[in-house]
């Protein structure tokens, strides 16, 4: 492993208290599709 990875692991091992985690960003998710052979795709309603 790189020196950075080893140094980071050593620092993180010294953490002895709970903390919070925060992340932000967007992720596009597509509507699921259900296909029935001989019928076609069934739409999923979104409330």
PDBQT receptor file of N, H, CA, C and O in Angstrom, charges set to zero:
ATOM      1  N   UNK A   1       0.834  -1.185   0.000  1.00  0.00    +0.000 N 
ATOM      2  CA  UNK A   1       0.000   0.000   0.000  1.00  0.00    +0.000 C 
ATOM      3  C   UNK A   1       0.872   1.240   0.000  1.00  0.00    +0.000 C 
ATOM      4  O   UNK A   1       2.038   1.209   0.395  1.00  0.00    +0.000 OA
ATOM      5  N   UNK A   2       0.276   2.331  -0.453  1.00  0.00    +0.000 N 
ATOM      6  H   UNK A   2      -0.670   2.356  -0.774  1.00  0.00    +0.000 HD
ATOM      7  CA  UNK A   2       1.025   3.581  -0.497  1.00  0.00    +0.000 C 
ATOM      8  C   UNK A   2       1.204   4.145   0.901  1.00  0.00    +0.000 C 
ATOM      9  O   UNK A   2       0.497   3.779   1.840  1.00  0.00    +0.000 OA
ATOM     10  N   UNK A   3       2.156   5.032   1.012  1.00  0.00    +0.000 N 
ATOM     11  H   UNK A   3       2.731   5.330   0.250  1.00  0.00    +0.000 HD
ATOM     12  CA  UNK A   3       2.424   5.689   2.292  1.00  0.00    +0.000 C 
ATOM     13  C   UNK A   3       1.195   6.471   2.763  1.00  0.00    +0.000 C 
ATOM     14  O   UNK A   3       0.881   6.488   3.953  1.00  0.00    +0.000 OA
ATOM     15  N   UNK A   4       0.505   7.116   1.819  1.00  0.00    +0.000 N 
ATOM     16  H   UNK A   4       0.761   7.102   0.852  1.00  0.00    +0.000 HD
ATOM     17  CA  UNK A   4      -0.689   7.883   2.170  1.00  0.00    +0.000 C 
ATOM     18  C   UNK A   4      -1.753   6.995   2.796  1.00  0.00    +0.000 C 
ATOM     19  O   UNK A   4      -2.344   7.355   3.815  1.00  0.00    +0.000 OA
ATOM     20  N   UNK A   5      -1.999   5.847   2.198  1.00  0.00    +0.000 N 
ATOM     21  H   UNK A   5      -1.519   5.554   1.371  1.00  0.00    +0.000 HD
ATOM     22  CA  UNK A   5      -3.021   4.925   2.707  1.00  0.00    +0.000 C 
ATOM     23  C   UNK A   5      -2.645   4.456   4.106  1.00  0.00    +0.000 C 
ATOM     24  O   UNK A   5      -3.496   4.399   4.994  1.00  0.00    +0.000 OA
ATOM     25  N   UNK A   6      -1.396   4.125   4.304  1.00  0.00    +0.000 N 
ATOM     26  H   UNK A   6      -0.704   4.170   3.583  1.00  0.00    +0.000 HD
ATOM     27  CA  UNK A   6      -0.948   3.680   5.630  1.00  0.00    +0.000 C 
ATOM     28  C   UNK A   6      -1.058   4.799   6.656  1.00  0.00    +0.000 C 
ATOM     29  O   UNK A   6      -1.479   4.568   7.789  1.00  0.00    +0.000 OA
ATOM     30  N   UNK A   7      -0.679   6.016   6.259  1.00  0.00    +0.000 N 
ATOM     31  H   UNK A   7      -0.337   6.204   5.339  1.00  0.00    +0.000 HD
ATOM     32  CA  UNK A   7      -0.782   7.163   7.177  1.00  0.00    +0.000 C 
ATOM     33  C   UNK A   7      -2.238   7.455   7.523  1.00  0.00    +0.000 C 
ATOM     34  O   UNK A   7      -2.564   7.718   8.681  1.00  0.00    +0.000 OA
ATOM     35  N   UNK A   8      -3.101   7.409   6.531  1.00  0.00    +0.000 N 
ATOM     36  H   UNK A   8      -2.835   7.195   5.591  1.00  0.00    +0.000 HD
ATOM     37  CA  UNK A   8      -4.523   7.650   6.776  1.00  0.00    +0.000 C 
ATOM     38  C   UNK A   8      -5.107   6.597   7.699  1.00  0.00    +0.000 C 
ATOM     39  O   UNK A   8      -5.862   6.930   8.612  1.00  0.00    +0.000 OA
ATOM     40  N   UNK A   9      -4.775   5.338   7.481  1.00  0.00    +0.000 N 
ATOM     41  H   UNK A   9      -4.162   5.067   6.739  1.00  0.00    +0.000 HD
ATOM     42  CA  UNK A   9      -5.267   4.261   8.338  1.00  0.00    +0.000 C 
ATOM     43  C   UNK A   9      -4.788   4.453   9.769  1.00  0.00    +0.000 C 
ATOM     44  O   UNK A   9      -5.547   4.209  10.707  1.00  0.00    +0.000 OA
ATOM     45  N   UNK A  10      -3.552   4.883   9.952  1.00  0.00    +0.000 N 
ATOM     46  H   UNK A  10      -2.936   5.080   9.190  1.00  0.00    +0.000 HD
ATOM     47  CA  UNK A  10      -3.014   5.114  11.298  1.00  0.00    +0.000 C 
ATOM     48  C   UNK A  10      -3.754   6.249  12.000  1.00  0.00    +0.000 C 
ATOM     49  O   UNK A  10      -4.060   6.151  13.188  1.00  0.00    +0.000 OA
ATOM     50  N   UNK A  11      -4.039   7.316  11.273  1.00  0.00    +0.000 N 
ATOM     51  H   UNK A  11      -3.790   7.396  10.308  1.00  0.00    +0.000 HD
ATOM     52  CA  UNK A  11      -4.774   8.441  11.861  1.00  0.00    +0.000 C 
ATOM     53  C   UNK A  11      -6.186   8.015  12.237  1.00  0.00    +0.000 C 
ATOM     54  O   UNK A  11      -6.655   8.338  13.328  1.00  0.00    +0.000 OA
ATOM     55  N   UNK A  12      -6.869   7.294  11.354  1.00  0.00    +0.000 N 
ATOM     56  H   UNK A  12      -6.488   7.031  10.468  1.00  0.00    +0.000 HD
ATOM     57  CA  UNK A  12      -8.248   6.875  11.623  1.00  0.00    +0.000 C 
ATOM     58  C   UNK A  12      -8.336   5.909  12.797  1.00  0.00    +0.000 C 
ATOM     59  O   UNK A  12      -9.349   5.888  13.496  1.00  0.00    +0.000 OA
ATOM     60  N   UNK A  13      -7.312   5.118  13.028  1.00  0.00    +0.000 N 
ATOM     61  H   UNK A  13      -6.488   5.135  12.461  1.00  0.00    +0.000 HD
ATOM     62  CA  UNK A  13      -7.312   4.195  14.162  1.00  0.00    +0.000 C 
ATOM     63  C   UNK A  13      -7.254   4.936  15.495  1.00  0.00    +0.000 C 
ATOM     64  O   UNK A  13      -7.616   4.375  16.528  1.00  0.00    +0.000 OA
ATOM     65  N   UNK A  14      -6.806   6.180  15.484  1.00  0.00    +0.000 N 
ATOM     66  H   UNK A  14      -6.512   6.637  14.644  1.00  0.00    +0.000 HD
ATOM     67  CA  UNK A  14      -6.706   6.969  16.711  1.00  0.00    +0.000 C 
ATOM     68  C   UNK A  14      -8.031   7.611  17.103  1.00  0.00    +0.000 C 
ATOM     69  O   UNK A  14      -8.166   8.099  18.225  1.00  0.00    +0.000 OA
ATOM     70  N   UNK A  15      -9.006   7.620  16.207  1.00  0.00    +0.000 N 
ATOM     71  H   UNK A  15      -8.896   7.224  15.296  1.00  0.00    +0.000 HD
ATOM     72  CA  UNK A  15     -10.312   8.213  16.494  1.00  0.00    +0.000 C 
ATOM     73  C   UNK A  15     -11.037   7.314  17.479  1.00  0.00    +0.000 C 
ATOM     74  O   UNK A  15     -11.235   6.126  17.225  1.00  0.00    +0.000 OA
ATOM     75  N   UNK A  16     -11.431   7.896  18.610  1.00  0.00    +0.000 N 
ATOM     76  H   UNK A  16     -11.270   8.862  18.816  1.00  0.00    +0.000 HD
ATOM     77  CA  UNK A  16     -12.083   7.082  19.642  1.00  0.00    +0.000 C 
ATOM     78  C   UNK A  16     -13.407   7.666  20.090  1.00  0.00    +0.000 C 
ATOM     79  O   UNK A  16     -13.886   7.343  21.177  1.00  0.00    +0.000 OA
ATOM     80  N   UNK A  17     -14.001   8.511  19.282  1.00  0.00    +0.000 N 
ATOM     81  H   UNK A  17     -13.611   8.773  18.399  1.00  0.00    +0.000 HD
ATOM     82  CA  UNK A  17     -15.296   9.080  19.656  1.00  0.00    +0.000 C 
ATOM     83  C   UNK A  17     -16.234   9.023  18.463  1.00  0.00    +0.000 C 
ATOM     84  O   UNK A  17     -15.788   9.028  17.316  1.00  0.00    +0.000 OA
ATOM     85  N   UNK A  18     -17.527   8.968  18.730  1.00  0.00    +0.000 N 
ATOM     86  H   UNK A  18     -17.889   8.963  19.662  1.00  0.00    +0.000 HD
ATOM     87  CA  UNK A  18     -18.476   8.945  17.616  1.00  0.00    +0.000 C 
ATOM     88  C   UNK A  18     -18.468  10.282  16.887  1.00  0.00    +0.000 C 
ATOM     89  O   UNK A  18     -18.119  11.315  17.458  1.00  0.00    +0.000 OA
ATOM     90  N   UNK A  19     -18.850  10.244  15.644  1.00  0.00    +0.000 N 
ATOM     91  H   UNK A  19     -19.134   9.404  15.181  1.00  0.00    +0.000 HD
ATOM     92  CA  UNK A  19     -18.906  11.470  14.860  1.00  0.00    +0.000 C 
ATOM     93  C   UNK A  19     -20.032  11.368  13.841  1.00  0.00    +0.000 C 
ATOM     94  O   UNK A  19     -20.679  10.329  13.712  1.00  0.00    +0.000 OA
ATOM     95  N   UNK A  20     -20.251  12.449  13.131  1.00  0.00    +0.000 N 
ATOM     96  H   UNK A  20     -19.725  13.293  13.236  1.00  0.00    +0.000 HD
ATOM     97  CA  UNK A  20     -21.277  12.504  12.099  1.00  0.00    +0.000 C 
ATOM     98  C   UNK A  20     -20.629  12.404  10.731  1.00  0.00    +0.000 C 
ATOM     99  O   UNK A  20     -19.444  12.692  10.561  1.00  0.00    +0.000 OA
ATOM    100  N   UNK A  21     -21.424  11.993   9.765  1.00  0.00    +0.000 N 
ATOM    101  H   UNK A  21     -22.387  11.759   9.902  1.00  0.00    +0.000 HD
ATOM    102  CA  UNK A  21     -20.970  11.898   8.389  1.00  0.00    +0.000 C 
ATOM    103  C   UNK A  21     -21.940  12.675   7.526  1.00  0.00    +0.000 C 
ATOM    104  O   UNK A  21     -23.153  12.582   7.712  1.00  0.00    +0.000 OA
ATOM    105  N   UNK A  22     -21.428  13.425   6.603  1.00  0.00    +0.000 N 
ATOM    106  H   UNK A  22     -20.442  13.501   6.452  1.00  0.00    +0.000 HD
ATOM    107  CA  UNK A  22     -22.271  14.231   5.720  1.00  0.00    +0.000 C 
ATOM    108  C   UNK A  22     -21.789  14.077   4.287  1.00  0.00    +0.000 C 
ATOM    109  O   UNK A  22     -20.591  14.156   4.015  1.00  0.00    +0.000 OA
ATOM    110  N   UNK A  23     -22.717  13.860   3.381  1.00  0.00    +0.000 N 
ATOM    111  H   UNK A  23     -23.690  13.796   3.602  1.00  0.00    +0.000 HD
ATOM    112  CA  UNK A  23     -22.387  13.780   1.961  1.00  0.00    +0.000 C 
ATOM    113  C   UNK A  23     -23.464  14.510   1.177  1.00  0.00    +0.000 C 
ATOM    114  O   UNK A  23     -24.612  14.595   1.613  1.00  0.00    +0.000 OA
ATOM    115  N   UNK A  24     -23.097  15.025   0.043  1.00  0.00    +0.000 N 
ATOM    116  H   UNK A  24     -22.165  14.956  -0.311  1.00  0.00    +0.000 HD
ATOM    117  CA  UNK A  24     -24.058  15.735  -0.787  1.00  0.00    +0.000 C 
ATOM    118  C   UNK A  24     -23.817  15.395  -2.245  1.00  0.00    +0.000 C 
ATOM    119  O   UNK A  24     -22.725  14.972  -2.624  1.00  0.00    +0.000 OA
ATOM    120  N   UNK A  25     -24.819  15.579  -3.038  1.00  0.00    +0.000 N 
ATOM    121  H   UNK A  25     -25.706  15.923  -2.730  1.00  0.00    +0.000 HD
ATOM    122  CA  UNK A  25     -24.697  15.320  -4.463  1.00  0.00    +0.000 C 
ATOM    123  C   UNK A  25     -26.020  14.836  -5.014  1.00  0.00    +0.000 C 
ATOM    124  O   UNK A  25     -27.009  14.738  -4.288  1.00  0.00    +0.000 OA
ATOM    125  N   UNK A  26     -26.033  14.539  -6.276  1.00  0.00    +0.000 N 
ATOM    126  H   UNK A  26     -25.229  14.618  -6.866  1.00  0.00    +0.000 HD
ATOM    127  CA  UNK A  26     -27.237  14.038  -6.908  1.00  0.00    +0.000 C 
ATOM    128  C   UNK A  26     -26.914  12.775  -7.689  1.00  0.00    +0.000 C 
ATOM    129  O   UNK A  26     -25.789  12.566  -8.142  1.00  0.00    +0.000 OA
ATOM    130  N   UNK A  27     -27.908  11.964  -7.829  1.00  0.00    +0.000 N 
ATOM    131  H   UNK A  27     -28.822  12.134  -7.461  1.00  0.00    +0.000 HD
ATOM    132  CA  UNK A  27     -27.771  10.739  -8.595  1.00  0.00    +0.000 C 
ATOM    133  C   UNK A  27     -29.087  10.514  -9.322  1.00  0.00    +0.000 C 
ATOM    134  O   UNK A  27     -30.137  10.405  -8.689  1.00  0.00    +0.000 OA
ATOM    135  N   UNK A  28     -29.035  10.446 -10.630  1.00  0.00    +0.000 N 
ATOM    136  H   UNK A  28     -28.182  10.534 -11.143  1.00  0.00    +0.000 HD
ATOM    137  CA  UNK A  28     -30.243  10.219 -11.401  1.00  0.00    +0.000 C 
ATOM    138  C   UNK A  28     -30.577   8.736 -11.360  1.00  0.00    +0.000 C 
ATOM    139  O   UNK A  28     -29.753   7.888 -11.703  1.00  0.00    +0.000 OA
ATOM    140  N   UNK A  29     -31.802   8.438 -10.936  1.00  0.00    +0.000 N 
ATOM    141  H   UNK A  29     -32.471   9.126 -10.658  1.00  0.00    +0.000 HD
ATOM    142  CA  UNK A  29     -32.249   7.050 -10.937  1.00  0.00    +0.000 C 
ATOM    143  C   UNK A  29     -33.428   6.946 -11.899  1.00  0.00    +0.000 C 
ATOM    144  O   UNK A  29     -34.257   7.851 -11.993  1.00  0.00    +0.000 OA
ATOM    145  N   UNK A  30     -33.481   5.864 -12.583  1.00  0.00    +0.000 N 
ATOM    146  H   UNK A  30     -32.807   5.129 -12.506  1.00  0.00    +0.000 HD
ATOM    147  CA  UNK A  30     -34.525   5.664 -13.587  1.00  0.00    +0.000 C 
ATOM    148  C   UNK A  30     -35.671   4.849 -12.999  1.00  0.00    +0.000 C 
ATOM    149  O   UNK A  30     -35.477   4.015 -12.114  1.00  0.00    +0.000 OA
ATOM    150  N   UNK A  31     -36.859   5.110 -13.510  1.00  0.00    +0.000 N 
ATOM    151  H   UNK A  31     -37.017   5.787 -14.229  1.00  0.00    +0.000 HD
ATOM    152  CA  UNK A  31     -38.044   4.379 -13.095  1.00  0.00    +0.000 C 
ATOM    153  C   UNK A  31     -37.874   2.902 -13.457  1.00  0.00    +0.000 C 
ATOM    154  O   UNK A  31     -37.482   2.582 -14.580  1.00  0.00    +0.000 OA
ATOM    155  N   UNK A  32     -38.164   2.008 -12.520  1.00  0.00    +0.000 N 
ATOM    156  H   UNK A  32     -38.482   2.268 -11.609  1.00  0.00    +0.000 HD
ATOM    157  CA  UNK A  32     -38.064   0.586 -12.863  1.00  0.00    +0.000 C 
ATOM    158  C   UNK A  32     -39.085   0.216 -13.930  1.00  0.00    +0.000 C 
ATOM    159  O   UNK A  32     -40.148   0.830 -14.029  1.00  0.00    +0.000 OA
ATOM    160  N   UNK A  33     -38.754  -0.780 -14.714  1.00  0.00    +0.000 N 
ATOM    161  H   UNK A  33     -37.891  -1.279 -14.633  1.00  0.00    +0.000 HD
ATOM    162  CA  UNK A  33     -39.653  -1.219 -15.783  1.00  0.00    +0.000 C 
ATOM    163  C   UNK A  33     -39.949  -2.696 -15.610  1.00  0.00    +0.000 C 
ATOM    164  O   UNK A  33     -39.076  -3.493 -15.268  1.00  0.00    +0.000 OA
ATOM    165  N   UNK A  34     -41.207  -3.039 -15.855  1.00  0.00    +0.000 N 
ATOM    166  H   UNK A  34     -41.917  -2.392 -16.133  1.00  0.00    +0.000 HD
ATOM    167  CA  UNK A  34     -41.634  -4.426 -15.814  1.00  0.00    +0.000 C 
ATOM    168  C   UNK A  34     -42.150  -4.781 -17.202  1.00  0.00    +0.000 C 
ATOM    169  O   UNK A  34     -43.137  -4.223 -17.682  1.00  0.00    +0.000 OA
ATOM    170  N   UNK A  35     -41.460  -5.717 -17.827  1.00  0.00    +0.000 N 
ATOM    171  H   UNK A  35     -40.658  -6.169 -17.437  1.00  0.00    +0.000 HD
ATOM    172  CA  UNK A  35     -41.875  -6.129 -19.162  1.00  0.00    +0.000 C 
ATOM    173  C   UNK A  35     -42.553  -7.490 -19.109  1.00  0.00    +0.000 C 
ATOM    174  O   UNK A  35     -42.043  -8.428 -18.495  1.00  0.00    +0.000 OA
ATOM    175  N   UNK A  36     -43.701  -7.586 -19.754  1.00  0.00    +0.000 N 
ATOM    176  H   UNK A  36     -44.116  -6.825 -20.252  1.00  0.00    +0.000 HD
ATOM    177  CA  UNK A  36     -44.439  -8.844 -19.820  1.00  0.00    +0.000 C 
ATOM    178  C   UNK A  36     -44.446  -9.286 -21.276  1.00  0.00    +0.000 C 
ATOM    179  O   UNK A  36     -44.935  -8.578 -22.156  1.00  0.00    +0.000 OA
ATOM    180  N   UNK A  37     -43.894 -10.470 -21.511  1.00  0.00    +0.000 N 
ATOM    181  H   UNK A  37     -43.497 -11.045 -20.796  1.00  0.00    +0.000 HD
ATOM    182  CA  UNK A  37     -43.809 -10.963 -22.883  1.00  0.00    +0.000 C 
ATOM    183  C   UNK A  37     -45.199 -11.079 -23.493  1.00  0.00    +0.000 C 
ATOM    184  O   UNK A  37     -46.106 -11.655 -22.892  1.00  0.00    +0.000 OA
ATOM    185  N   UNK A  38     -45.356 -10.533 -24.680  1.00  0.00    +0.000 N 
ATOM    186  H   UNK A  38     -44.619 -10.065 -25.168  1.00  0.00    +0.000 HD
ATOM    187  CA  UNK A  38     -46.629 -10.576 -25.382  1.00  0.00    +0.000 C 
ATOM    188  C   UNK A  38     -47.576  -9.455 -24.993  1.00  0.00    +0.000 C 
ATOM    189  O   UNK A  38     -48.596  -9.253 -25.653  1.00  0.00    +0.000 OA
ATOM    190  N   UNK A  39     -47.250  -8.705 -23.907  1.00  0.00    +0.000 N 
ATOM    191  H   UNK A  39     -46.422  -8.869 -23.371  1.00  0.00    +0.000 HD
ATOM    192  CA  UNK A  39     -48.102  -7.611 -23.452  1.00  0.00    +0.000 C 
ATOM    193  C   UNK A  39     -47.368  -6.284 -23.597  1.00  0.00    +0.000 C 
ATOM    194  O   UNK A  39     -47.940  -5.307 -24.079  1.00  0.00    +0.000 OA
ATOM    195  N   UNK A  40     -46.137  -6.247 -23.194  1.00  0.00    +0.000 N 
ATOM    196  H   UNK A  40     -45.672  -7.041 -22.802  1.00  0.00    +0.000 HD
ATOM    197  CA  UNK A  40     -45.361  -5.006 -23.246  1.00  0.00    +0.000 C 
ATOM    198  C   UNK A  40     -44.918  -4.580 -21.855  1.00  0.00    +0.000 C 
ATOM    199  O   UNK A  40     -44.882  -5.386 -20.925  1.00  0.00    +0.000 OA
ATOM    200  N   UNK A  41     -44.588  -3.316 -21.729  1.00  0.00    +0.000 N 
ATOM    201  H   UNK A  41     -44.618  -2.661 -22.484  1.00  0.00    +0.000 HD
ATOM    202  CA  UNK A  41     -44.113  -2.782 -20.452  1.00  0.00    +0.000 C 
ATOM    203  C   UNK A  41     -45.263  -2.243 -19.607  1.00  0.00    +0.000 C 
ATOM    204  O   UNK A  41     -46.147  -1.554 -20.116  1.00  0.00    +0.000 OA
ATOM    205  N   UNK A  42     -45.247  -2.557 -18.332  1.00  0.00    +0.000 N 
ATOM    206  H   UNK A  42     -44.529  -3.117 -17.919  1.00  0.00    +0.000 HD
ATOM    207  CA  UNK A  42     -46.247  -2.051 -17.399  1.00  0.00    +0.000 C 
ATOM    208  C   UNK A  42     -45.690  -0.825 -16.697  1.00  0.00    +0.000 C 
ATOM    209  O   UNK A  42     -44.586  -0.883 -16.154  1.00  0.00    +0.000 OA
ATOM    210  N   UNK A  43     -46.424   0.287 -16.692  1.00  0.00    +0.000 N 
ATOM    211  H   UNK A  43     -47.320   0.334 -17.133  1.00  0.00    +0.000 HD
ATOM    212  CA  UNK A  43     -45.915   1.498 -16.033  1.00  0.00    +0.000 C 
ATOM    213  C   UNK A  43     -46.022   1.389 -14.518  1.00  0.00    +0.000 C 
ATOM    214  O   UNK A  43     -46.921   0.733 -13.990  1.00  0.00    +0.000 OA
ATOM    215  N   UNK A  44     -45.100   2.037 -13.833  1.00  0.00    +0.000 N 
ATOM    216  H   UNK A  44     -44.370   2.570 -14.262  1.00  0.00    +0.000 HD
ATOM    217  CA  UNK A  44     -45.135   2.130 -12.365  1.00  0.00    +0.000 C 
ATOM    218  C   UNK A  44     -45.609   3.512 -11.985  1.00  0.00    +0.000 C 
ATOM    219  O   UNK A  44     -44.988   4.497 -12.383  1.00  0.00    +0.000 OA
ATOM    220  N   UNK A  45     -46.688   3.623 -11.231  1.00  0.00    +0.000 N 
ATOM    221  H   UNK A  45     -47.193   2.822 -10.908  1.00  0.00    +0.000 HD
ATOM    222  CA  UNK A  45     -47.157   4.951 -10.808  1.00  0.00    +0.000 C 
ATOM    223  C   UNK A  45     -46.264   5.516  -9.701  1.00  0.00    +0.000 C 
ATOM    224  O   UNK A  45     -45.767   4.766  -8.861  1.00  0.00    +0.000 OA
ATOM    225  N   UNK A  46     -46.064   6.803  -9.699  1.00  0.00    +0.000 N 
ATOM    226  H   UNK A  46     -46.468   7.412 -10.382  1.00  0.00    +0.000 HD
ATOM    227  CA  UNK A  46     -45.311   7.503  -8.651  1.00  0.00    +0.000 C 
ATOM    228  C   UNK A  46     -46.243   8.432  -7.932  1.00  0.00    +0.000 C 
ATOM    229  O   UNK A  46     -46.887   9.279  -8.552  1.00  0.00    +0.000 OA
ATOM    230  N   UNK A  47     -46.323   8.284  -6.636  1.00  0.00    +0.000 N 
ATOM    231  H   UNK A  47     -45.800   7.596  -6.133  1.00  0.00    +0.000 HD
ATOM    232  CA  UNK A  47     -47.215   9.135  -5.834  1.00  0.00    +0.000 C 
ATOM    233  C   UNK A  47     -46.520  10.404  -5.440  1.00  0.00    +0.000 C 
ATOM    234  O   UNK A  47     -47.109  11.246  -4.763  1.00  0.00    +0.000 OA
TER     235      UNK A  47
